[in-house]
């Protein structure tokens, strides 16, 4: 496969993920024109980062030209904690609790390491998880706990983002 001509003024950025992080796929993307490989560091462990960088550098040696790596750092974001199985599937109508217990979560609850959220959400407020894919509605609050009903169910996994469209948070 021929390398795409590189006399352009723009760079092509390819994001690496589960379907595109093998050495073979990185080389295909590079030969197809990718100049920069983006790694979403909010979902990558240190070991995965080391492996991806090593694969990119192997491809760099193979194609004989420099390849840039873009580490996309996670900015400040409100996130849920971890799940014992790495994920849980929530169904519409079920009860799900966000709390200050740091133990890994399951299909009934998850840690929410943000006391300002636990103190600010009120019954009736919406909580949107994972860019709104999972929608919860607070039905009750207790100290250190928000008890919710699942409105729109789906899979939830470790460290997904939380949005609070109805809640004013202290800055």
C-alpha atoms as a printed R data frame, in Angstrom:
    type eleno elety resid chain resno       x      y      z
1   ATOM     1    CA   UNK     A     1   0.000  0.000  0.000
2   ATOM     2    CA   UNK     A     2   1.391  3.401 -0.953
3   ATOM     3    CA   UNK     A     3   1.753  6.162  1.580
4   ATOM     4    CA   UNK     A     4  -0.570  9.102  0.932
5   ATOM     5    CA   UNK     A     5   1.224 12.224 -0.327
6   ATOM     6    CA   UNK     A     6   2.056 14.573  2.542
7   ATOM     7    CA   UNK     A     7   2.276 17.985  0.858
8   ATOM     8    CA   UNK     A     8  -0.947 19.247  2.407
9   ATOM     9    CA   UNK     A     9  -1.327 22.102  4.885
10  ATOM    10    CA   UNK     A    10  -3.699 20.273  7.223
11  ATOM    11    CA   UNK     A    11  -3.047 17.282  9.447
12  ATOM    12    CA   UNK     A    12  -5.282 14.230  9.635
13  ATOM    13    CA   UNK     A    13  -6.041 13.123 13.195
14  ATOM    14    CA   UNK     A    14  -7.253  9.575 13.892
15  ATOM    15    CA   UNK     A    15  -8.678  8.632 17.281
16  ATOM    16    CA   UNK     A    16  -7.550  5.285 18.628
17  ATOM    17    CA   UNK     A    17 -10.124  3.104 20.330
18  ATOM    18    CA   UNK     A    18 -10.955 -0.574 20.787
19  ATOM    19    CA   UNK     A    19 -11.506 -1.121 17.040
20  ATOM    20    CA   UNK     A    20  -8.485  0.861 15.905
21  ATOM    21    CA   UNK     A    21  -5.672  0.285 18.381
22  ATOM    22    CA   UNK     A    22  -3.952 -2.809 16.988
23  ATOM    23    CA   UNK     A    23  -0.536 -2.322 15.399
24  ATOM    24    CA   UNK     A    24  -1.948 -3.452 12.045
25  ATOM    25    CA   UNK     A    25  -4.819 -0.943 12.149
26  ATOM    26    CA   UNK     A    26  -2.533  1.893 13.262
27  ATOM    27    CA   UNK     A    27  -0.278  1.151 10.295
28  ATOM    28    CA   UNK     A    28  -3.262  1.033  7.902
29  ATOM    29    CA   UNK     A    29  -4.480  4.388  9.218
30  ATOM    30    CA   UNK     A    30  -1.005  5.887  8.914
31  ATOM    31    CA   UNK     A    31  -0.576  4.666  5.357
32  ATOM    32    CA   UNK     A    32  -4.065  5.982  4.530
33  ATOM    33    CA   UNK     A    33  -3.017  9.472  5.609
34  ATOM    34    CA   UNK     A    34  -3.268  9.823  9.391
35  ATOM    35    CA   UNK     A    35  -0.546 12.175 10.674
36  ATOM    36    CA   UNK     A    36  -1.579 12.264 14.333
37  ATOM    37    CA   UNK     A    37  -3.048  9.616 16.615
38  ATOM    38    CA   UNK     A    38  -5.359 10.848 19.381
39  ATOM    39    CA   UNK     A    39  -5.653  8.865 22.598
40  ATOM    40    CA   UNK     A    40  -8.599  9.647 24.877
41  ATOM    41    CA   UNK     A    41  -6.830  9.605 28.218
42  ATOM    42    CA   UNK     A    42 -10.022  9.771 30.273
43  ATOM    43    CA   UNK     A    43 -10.618  6.099 29.420
44  ATOM    44    CA   UNK     A    44  -7.013  4.851 29.229
45  ATOM    45    CA   UNK     A    45  -4.962  3.236 31.984
46  ATOM    46    CA   UNK     A    46  -1.231  3.881 32.235
47  ATOM    47    CA   UNK     A    47  -0.516  0.377 30.909
48  ATOM    48    CA   UNK     A    48  -2.808  0.902 27.914
49  ATOM    49    CA   UNK     A    49  -1.144  4.258 27.223
50  ATOM    50    CA   UNK     A    50   2.321  2.673 27.254
51  ATOM    51    CA   UNK     A    51   1.147 -0.088 24.893
52  ATOM    52    CA   UNK     A    52  -0.473  2.351 22.447
53  ATOM    53    CA   UNK     A    53   2.566  4.629 22.369
54  ATOM    54    CA   UNK     A    54   4.834  1.612 21.782
55  ATOM    55    CA   UNK     A    55   2.623  0.436 18.885
56  ATOM    56    CA   UNK     A    56   2.597  3.907 17.334
57  ATOM    57    CA   UNK     A    57   6.383  4.132 17.610
58  ATOM    58    CA   UNK     A    58   6.717  0.678 15.965
59  ATOM    59    CA   UNK     A    59   4.556  1.877 13.080
60  ATOM    60    CA   UNK     A    60   6.565  5.100 12.903
61  ATOM    61    CA   UNK     A    61   9.737  3.041 12.387
62  ATOM    62    CA   UNK     A    62   7.975  0.858  9.833
63  ATOM    63    CA   UNK     A    63   6.659  3.734  7.687
64  ATOM    64    CA   UNK     A    64   9.825  5.800  8.072
65  ATOM    65    CA   UNK     A    65   8.303  9.132  9.022
66  ATOM    66    CA   UNK     A    66   7.408 10.911 12.261
67  ATOM    67    CA   UNK     A    67   3.949 10.265 13.692
68  ATOM    68    CA   UNK     A    68   2.522 12.651 16.287
69  ATOM    69    CA   UNK     A    69   0.611 11.509 19.362
70  ATOM    70    CA   UNK     A    70  -2.145 13.671 20.835
71  ATOM    71    CA   UNK     A    71  -3.037 12.888 24.442
72  ATOM    72    CA   UNK     A    72  -6.574 14.186 24.945
73  ATOM    73    CA   UNK     A    73  -6.650 15.032 28.648
74  ATOM    74    CA   UNK     A    74  -9.884 14.900 30.553
75  ATOM    75    CA   UNK     A    75 -10.893 18.292 31.848
76  ATOM    76    CA   UNK     A    76 -12.744 18.842 35.073
77  ATOM    77    CA   UNK     A    77 -15.875 16.755 34.881
78  ATOM    78    CA   UNK     A    78 -18.319 15.334 37.352
79  ATOM    79    CA   UNK     A    79 -18.184 11.536 37.129
80  ATOM    80    CA   UNK     A    80 -19.623  8.490 38.857
81  ATOM    81    CA   UNK     A    81 -17.251  6.020 40.502
82  ATOM    82    CA   UNK     A    82 -16.450  2.420 39.627
83  ATOM    83    CA   UNK     A    83 -18.587 -0.695 39.238
84  ATOM    84    CA   UNK     A    84 -17.650 -4.115 40.634
85  ATOM    85    CA   UNK     A    85 -18.118 -5.623 37.150
86  ATOM    86    CA   UNK     A    86 -16.943 -2.504 35.291
87  ATOM    87    CA   UNK     A    87 -20.532 -1.817 34.237
88  ATOM    88    CA   UNK     A    88 -24.186 -2.361 35.088
89  ATOM    89    CA   UNK     A    89 -27.366 -2.445 33.013
90  ATOM    90    CA   UNK     A    90 -30.205 -0.297 34.332
91  ATOM    91    CA   UNK     A    91 -33.830 -0.733 33.271
92  ATOM    92    CA   UNK     A    92 -36.507  1.987 33.067
93  ATOM    93    CA   UNK     A    93 -38.540  2.221 36.264
94  ATOM    94    CA   UNK     A    94 -35.965  0.649 38.562
95  ATOM    95    CA   UNK     A    95 -34.524  2.414 41.600
96  ATOM    96    CA   UNK     A    96 -30.859  3.431 41.436
97  ATOM    97    CA   UNK     A    97 -28.927  5.287 44.130
98  ATOM    98    CA   UNK     A    98 -25.913  7.586 43.887
99  ATOM    99    CA   UNK     A    99 -24.114  7.807 47.220
100 ATOM   100    CA   UNK     A   100 -20.935  8.646 49.108
101 ATOM   101    CA   UNK     A   101 -19.983  4.984 49.696
102 ATOM   102    CA   UNK     A   102 -16.651  4.442 47.871
103 ATOM   103    CA   UNK     A   103 -17.271  0.700 47.376
104 ATOM   104    CA   UNK     A   104 -17.675 -0.392 43.726
105 ATOM   105    CA   UNK     A   105 -21.241 -0.129 42.462
106 ATOM   106    CA   UNK     A   106 -23.737 -2.585 40.984
107 ATOM   107    CA   UNK     A   107 -27.236 -2.484 39.479
108 ATOM   108    CA   UNK     A   108 -28.621 -0.803 42.620
109 ATOM   109    CA   UNK     A   109 -26.081  1.927 43.410
110 ATOM   110    CA   UNK     A   110 -22.799  3.651 42.546
111 ATOM   111    CA   UNK     A   111 -20.376  5.959 44.325
112 ATOM   112    CA   UNK     A   112 -20.705  9.645 43.451
113 ATOM   113    CA   UNK     A   113 -17.477 11.268 44.706
114 ATOM   114    CA   UNK     A   114 -18.912 14.793 44.608
115 ATOM   115    CA   UNK     A   115 -20.389 15.892 47.942
116 ATOM   116    CA   UNK     A   116 -21.568 19.137 46.327
117 ATOM   117    CA   UNK     A   117 -23.916 17.145 44.074
118 ATOM   118    CA   UNK     A   118 -25.170 14.972 46.927
119 ATOM   119    CA   UNK     A   119 -25.955 18.134 48.912
120 ATOM   120    CA   UNK     A   120 -27.550 20.088 46.038
121 ATOM   121    CA   UNK     A   121 -29.820 17.711 44.115
122 ATOM   122    CA   UNK     A   122 -33.476 17.816 45.138
123 ATOM   123    CA   UNK     A   123 -36.379 15.465 44.476
124 ATOM   124    CA   UNK     A   124 -37.639 16.012 40.933
125 ATOM   125    CA   UNK     A   125 -34.227 16.959 39.519
126 ATOM   126    CA   UNK     A   126 -32.885 15.131 36.464
127 ATOM   127    CA   UNK     A   127 -29.449 13.508 36.394
128 ATOM   128    CA   UNK     A   128 -28.034 12.701 32.956
129 ATOM   129    CA   UNK     A   129 -25.233 10.134 32.816
130 ATOM   130    CA   UNK     A   130 -22.919  9.378 29.875
131 ATOM   131    CA   UNK     A   131 -23.946 12.388 27.762
132 ATOM   132    CA   UNK     A   132 -27.627 11.768 28.512
133 ATOM   133    CA   UNK     A   133 -27.747  8.129 27.403
134 ATOM   134    CA   UNK     A   134 -28.871  7.223 30.927
135 ATOM   135    CA   UNK     A   135 -31.518  9.490 32.447
136 ATOM   136    CA   UNK     A   136 -32.357  9.417 36.138
137 ATOM   137    CA   UNK     A   137 -34.903 11.386 38.152
138 ATOM   138    CA   UNK     A   138 -34.247 12.052 41.836
139 ATOM   139    CA   UNK     A   139 -37.206 10.857 43.898
140 ATOM   140    CA   UNK     A   140 -35.692 11.390 47.352
141 ATOM   141    CA   UNK     A   141 -32.508 12.554 49.003
142 ATOM   142    CA   UNK     A   142 -30.873 11.622 52.278
143 ATOM   143    CA   UNK     A   143 -27.558 12.809 53.691
144 ATOM   144    CA   UNK     A   144 -24.896 11.453 51.320
145 ATOM   145    CA   UNK     A   145 -27.435  9.798 49.030
146 ATOM   146    CA   UNK     A   146 -29.654 10.524 46.017
147 ATOM   147    CA   UNK     A   147 -32.362  7.932 45.376
148 ATOM   148    CA   UNK     A   148 -33.444  7.930 41.741
149 ATOM   149    CA   UNK     A   149 -35.807  6.274 39.320
150 ATOM   150    CA   UNK     A   150 -34.345  5.239 35.978
151 ATOM   151    CA   UNK     A   151 -36.203  7.128 33.225
152 ATOM   152    CA   UNK     A   152 -34.167  5.986 30.225
153 ATOM   153    CA   UNK     A   153 -32.215  2.826 30.906
154 ATOM   154    CA   UNK     A   154 -29.015  1.593 29.342
155 ATOM   155    CA   UNK     A   155 -25.595  0.318 30.290
156 ATOM   156    CA   UNK     A   156 -23.595  2.470 32.704
157 ATOM   157    CA   UNK     A   157 -19.891  1.901 33.195
158 ATOM   158    CA   UNK     A   158 -16.967  3.194 35.226
159 ATOM   159    CA   UNK     A   159 -16.354  6.946 35.462
160 ATOM   160    CA   UNK     A   160 -19.138  8.133 33.165
161 ATOM   161    CA   UNK     A   161 -19.907 11.846 33.228
162 ATOM   162    CA   UNK     A   162 -22.821 13.318 35.181
163 ATOM   163    CA   UNK     A   163 -24.834 16.364 34.027
164 ATOM   164    CA   UNK     A   164 -27.353 18.141 36.234
165 ATOM   165    CA   UNK     A   165 -29.629 20.365 34.113
166 ATOM   166    CA   UNK     A   166 -31.989 21.187 37.016
167 ATOM   167    CA   UNK     A   167 -29.437 21.642 39.806
168 ATOM   168    CA   UNK     A   168 -27.464 24.725 40.789
169 ATOM   169    CA   UNK     A   169 -24.077 23.666 42.127
170 ATOM   170    CA   UNK     A   170 -21.877 25.839 44.337
171 ATOM   171    CA   UNK     A   171 -18.736 26.881 42.492
